[in-house]
Amino acid sequence: MVIHNMNILEEYILSKPSNQNILDIFDGEWSSKLPEKYGLHTRPGTASLFEDARIAWLEEVFGPVSGLDILELGPLEGGHSYMLQERGANSVTSIEANTRAFLKCLCIKEVLSLNKVKFMLGDFSSYLEETDTVYDLVFASGVLYHMPNPVLLLKNISKVTSKLFLWTHYYDKDIVDANADLANKFSGMKSIRVDGENYALAEQHYNEALGWSGFCGGGKPTSMWMTKDSLIAALNDFGFTQLTFGFDGKDHPNGPAMAICASK
């Protein structure tokens, strides 16, 4: 096969081996930054997902993750995977659908020796529909609002665990309408019916974000954001009746967001 417009020799690294060489494969595409103690750079990454206060809060609510078997949905670049291993998780099964994000996770696995983490490439919704494995905890940070049917995802999560950590954006019409950048992304309210119950959501459009190679959204041009009320109702309907809320940021630049520790 002939590959046009590509000089294969440019793909070779001619300097001595280093962890920075590994990370530079995706130079310009990183969203998160590594802890300073490693002396490594992931450009232009700014998000502190390798030193995330939300995981410390998770342990305040649920207790230590040490010894737990955890299912992680959408690891992005492995930051939370790293933190869960550092805190003693017995195993982290981490499923990523974005091929470039998955490869970045493998880079991080090599650089930071994530021997307790198994990264899998594919759709975690399909996995949840078919698996009979039960996990001590499902960790779902930054994924629910990327789903075409987030209600169904919550239902399927409820089949495999009694404890869920969730961080997600949610739809608040007043907040969205007051921000022109956010308002431009939404096209009105809709309803999804699951198991005889209706849940209110708003359709979100990725727009120009789809043009960036470091894009870390869902696999379709649009997704559905749940309202806070519909999110709480769905969690309760699927057995998660004990809810603890944190990090409720109505002023988040990308839209209102919150963290929830939910248990049965």
N, C-alpha and C positions, 0 to 999 in steps of 0.2 A: 504494500500500500504506500502510495506517495502522499506525504503531508506537505501541502502547499503553504507558503508564507511562514515558514518556520525553519530556523537554523538549529538543528538538534544539538549542535555543539554548545549552544548557549545554555543548555540544561545541565551542563557539567559544572561541578564545584572544584576549583583548582587550588583552593586554600586548604590548610590542614583541617581534619574533621573537628567539628565543634557543635555544641547544642544550639548556638546561635545560627549556624548554617541551617539546621533543621527548621527553626522557627521562621527563617527568612524565605523559605519556600512560599509562604503566604504573606510576604511583606506587603503592607498596605491594605490587608483584608481583616486584620484582627480587631475584635470588639473589646476584648478584656486585656488587662495587664497582669503580668506575673508579680509576685512579691519582690520587693527590692533586694532581699537577701540573696536572690539567685543571680543578680547582675545580668539579666537577660531582657531583651526588648521584643515586644510584640506590637508592631506599628500598624495603625495609629491607636491601638487599644487604650482605652481610658477607664473602662468599667472594672471595679475592684471585685470581680467575681471569684478570685482566688483567696480573698480576705473579706468575705461577705458576712456582715452582722446578722443577716437573716438566719444563717445556720446556727449561730450562737443562740439566737432567740428560739429557734426550733428546739434546741436542747433544753432551754429553760422551761418550755412547755411540756415536751414529751419525755424529757430525760435524755441521757447520753445515747448516741447512736452506736456506741461501742458494742460489737458483737451482733449487730443487726444485719439481716439480708435485705438490701434496699433495691428497689426498682426506680431508676431515674429516667424521666421522660424528657428528651431534648436537651442533651448536655451542652450544646453549643460549641464550647471550646475546652470543656473538661475542667473548668474552674471549681464548680461545685463537687464534681467527682473527686477531685484532688482533696478538697476539704473533708468530704465524708470519709475518705481513706485515712487522712491524717488524724481524724477523731476516732479511728478504731473500728470502722464498719467491717463486718466479717466479709461481706461481698457487696459490690455495686454493679448491677446489671443496667447498662446505660444504652438507650436506643435513640439513634439519630437518623433522620431521613435525608437531610441535606448532605450531599456527597462531599462538598468542600468542608463543611463543618466537621463531618466524620473524620476526614483526613487530618484536620487540625487537631482533633481529639487524639488521634494516633500519634501525632507529633508530641503532644503533651504527655501522653502515656510513656513514651520513650524517654523524654527529657526529664520527667519527674518520677519515673519508676513506679507507675501506678499498677502494681502487681495484684491488687485486690479488685481492680475495675475491669469489667468485660464490656468493651464497646461493640455494639451491634449496629449494622447498617440496614435500615428499613423503616417501615411505618409502624409506630408503636400502637396506633389504634387497631391495626390488623393483628398485632401480637396479642393485645389485651383481649380481643374477641375470641382467640383460640387457645390461649395458655390455660393450664390448670395449676400453675405454680402460684403459691401464696407467699406474699412478702410481708416482712415486719413493718415496712414503711414504703409508701410511694412518694417520691420527691418530684414535684411537677412545678418547676419555676419557669415562668415566661413561655408557657406553651398553650394554655387554655384559650387565650384570645386569638390564637393563630388557627383555630379549628373551624371547619365548616359546620360542625355540629358539636359544640362544646358540651352540651347536655349528655349526649351519648357517650362522650369520653368519660365524664364523671360517673355515669352508670357502670361502664366497663371497669373503671378503677375500683369501684366499690366491690367488685367480684373478687379482687385479688388481695385486698388488704383491709385492715381495720383502722389504719392510721394514714393520713394524707397530709403532706405539706404542700400548700398551694400558694404561689405568688402569681398574680394576674392583674392585667388591666381590666376595667369594667366600664360600662357605658353609663354616663350620667348626662342627660340631655342638656341641662343648664350649663354644666361645665364645658361640654363640647361646643355648644352654640356660642359661648362667650370667647372662644379661641378660634380665630379664622383658619389657622393651620390645621387644627383638628377637625373643624366643621367640614372642611373640604374633603375629608377622607370618608365621611359617612353618608349613606344614602337612605336613611330612615329606618323605622322600627319594623321588625318582623316577629313572627311567632313560630316556635318549633314545638311539636307535640311528641312526647316520649312517654310511653306506658300510660297513655290516657290523660296526661297532664300537659298543659300549655306553659311555655316559658318565653318571656320577652327578651328579644335580642335586637341588636342593630348591626347592619352590614357595614363592614369596614373595607376600604380599598387601599391597596399598597401604593398605587400610583407610581411615581418616579423611583421609589425605593427598589423596585424590581430591576433597575438598571445597574445596581452595584454588585460586583462579584462577591462582596462580603455580606450580601443579603442574608438575614437570619430570621425570616418570617416563615409563614406556612407555605404549603406546596401548591396553592391556588392563588389567583389574582385577588381574591377577597377572602375575608374571614368573618366570623360572627362574634361580637362582643356581648356578653351577658350583662344585664343590669345587676346591681348589687342584690336587689330583692330576689331576682330570679335565680341568682347564684346560690344564695342562702337556701331558698326553697328547694332547689335541686339537691343540694348536699343533704338536707334533711330527708327528702324523699328517698334517697338512696342509702339511708341508714347512718349518715354522719350527723349525729344530733348534738355532739359536744364540739362547739366551735370556739376557738380563741383567735382574736383578730389583732393584727399588728401592722406597722408600716403603712397605715392608711394615708396615702399621699394624694390628696385631691389636686395638688398643684404640680404633680409630676408632668414634665414637659411633653411626654408622649401620651398623656391621658391619665385619668384617675386610676390608682392601683392600690392593691392591698395584699397582705399575706394572711393566710389562714392555716392554723393547725386544726385539722378536723379528725375526730375519732368517733368510733361507734360505741 
